[in-house]
Amino acid sequence: MVEAVLIDLFSLPANLQNNIQGLLRNVLETIEKWSSIPAPFVYVMCCQRQGSERNGEQVSFLPALRDFQSLKGRLEVVRALTTAAALYTIKQRLDEKDLSIVKVILPALRKDLMKVYIDHLFTAVYQFEFEDLQVASDCENLQIAEPRGEEQTVPTQDVALIRSEIQMYLESLPSLKGELTILRSSLIPDDIFLHGFSTRTGGISYIPTLSSCNLFSSSKRRDPQVVVKENLRRLANAAGFNPEIFHRVKIDHANAVYIMGKTEPDSYDGIVTNQKGVTIAAPGADCIPVLFADPVGKACGAAHSGWKGTLLGVSMATVNAMVSEYGCNVRDILVVLGPSVGPCCYKLPHESAKEFHRIDPKCVRLFDSASPYIDIRRATRILLESGGILPENIQDDSVTDQNQNITLCTACHPDKFYSHFRDGTNFGTQIGFISIKD
């Protein structure tokens, strides 16, 4: 069932814009006829002429809208200077109401361009269907027309212009939840490495569980890739790295490691490099983003270590890759565990908990319960020390000075971090990143 209707009047000729009261009536009548109860939310998208008074133009719609009682409180006119701005505003309205099934009524010649905008600003969470809007030659009426033939390919230069328009609009948006904040470790020397752990502040993502500096997009979330890209641009600007020379692990919850410069695997949870100026990163939203730095051998690494990856030894696999590929001495490698779910909050089924108990009984609390509490950080430290990493070269939540602790619990700090455990499936993602300075 259609939950929302978008009527696209954005690119109508000026004379049609001036007669917009009459132009809306037929379409709204049609919507009332085929609508179920409750009626869908209706958004009319129009161009805001440069220098016009927004409130004055809004009033001009009232005669056309006031007769549609079934749509009362469910109909909104959205005016903006660009299609990107108007469509993003409508997306916010849809997300506020958790709507995802949308019918778009628009001029046939506008459809292919609109699909490009939608492909960039929305994800697979949303479902769109399209109907053609027939503009009568007398400029008095609009009506829904029969569907036209096959889609046309939008020229490459037009797609590039749309991308540029979207990017410029997103860059103009204010940061949410305060200034962008980066956590850094005093263990990693900042004269050799650039590194940090992002938090959730300072981005533009507005959905509550994703707000505001979400750094991962998927088909199951409402944050599109263009928003994540803008969040990354803002993080890169604050941290001082180039977002165009940035490589994030491709999560598999396993222990494969990508050595940059070699053939890239389809998926991997660790990545290492000795190339200057290349920023590598590992995500986390309860799983541990682990950073590795060898100030002697001038190499670095990043790993995503969830409970599965921890048991599979992804951290030592990353260390071993640095040793075998770059000749690093394991005693020189520094390791920092980033924000992650703590033993205060994290539970696993008893069968999985047994594996951590075998590493060290202290990794499990309430072992005899159906879902014991697990300390994946302690397990990571033990496995690293067993592999030759010096205890003093590992930073985690065991630091004596808690003011220096950056291995904070993601579930316990909703103001600072995202958490799958806390927020459910539509969770945001922060990252740990590192590069060798030029």
Secondary structure as GFF3:
##gff-version 3
##sequence-region A 1 438
A	DSSP	beta_strand	4	8	.	.	.	ID=ss1
A	DSSP	alpha_helix	14	18	.	.	.	ID=ss2
A	DSSP	alpha_helix	20	34	.	.	.	ID=ss3
A	DSSP	beta_strand	41	47	.	.	.	ID=ss4
A	DSSP	alpha_helix	54	59	.	.	.	ID=ss5
A	DSSP	alpha_helix	62	65	.	.	.	ID=ss6
A	DSSP	three_ten_helix	69	71	.	.	.	ID=ss7
A	DSSP	beta_strand	75	80	.	.	.	ID=ss8
A	DSSP	alpha_helix	83	96	.	.	.	ID=ss9
A	DSSP	beta_strand	101	107	.	.	.	ID=ss10
A	DSSP	three_ten_helix	108	110	.	.	.	ID=ss11
A	DSSP	alpha_helix	111	121	.	.	.	ID=ss12
A	DSSP	beta_strand	127	135	.	.	.	ID=ss13
A	DSSP	beta_strand	142	144	.	.	.	ID=ss14
A	DSSP	alpha_helix	156	172	.	.	.	ID=ss15
A	DSSP	beta_strand	182	183	.	.	.	ID=ss16
A	DSSP	beta_strand	193	198	.	.	.	ID=ss17
A	DSSP	alpha_helix	225	239	.	.	.	ID=ss18
A	DSSP	beta_strand	246	248	.	.	.	ID=ss19
A	DSSP	beta_strand	257	259	.	.	.	ID=ss20
A	DSSP	beta_strand	270	273	.	.	.	ID=ss21
A	DSSP	beta_strand	279	284	.	.	.	ID=ss22
A	DSSP	beta_strand	288	294	.	.	.	ID=ss23
A	DSSP	beta_strand	299	305	.	.	.	ID=ss24
A	DSSP	alpha_helix	307	312	.	.	.	ID=ss25
A	DSSP	alpha_helix	314	326	.	.	.	ID=ss26
A	DSSP	three_ten_helix	330	332	.	.	.	ID=ss27
A	DSSP	beta_strand	334	337	.	.	.	ID=ss28
A	DSSP	alpha_helix	350	359	.	.	.	ID=ss29
A	DSSP	three_ten_helix	361	363	.	.	.	ID=ss30
A	DSSP	beta_strand	364	365	.	.	.	ID=ss31
A	DSSP	beta_strand	373	374	.	.	.	ID=ss32
A	DSSP	alpha_helix	376	386	.	.	.	ID=ss33
A	DSSP	three_ten_helix	391	393	.	.	.	ID=ss34
A	DSSP	beta_strand	394	395	.	.	.	ID=ss35
A	DSSP	three_ten_helix	402	404	.	.	.	ID=ss36
A	DSSP	alpha_helix	420	423	.	.	.	ID=ss37
A	DSSP	beta_strand	430	436	.	.	.	ID=ss38
###
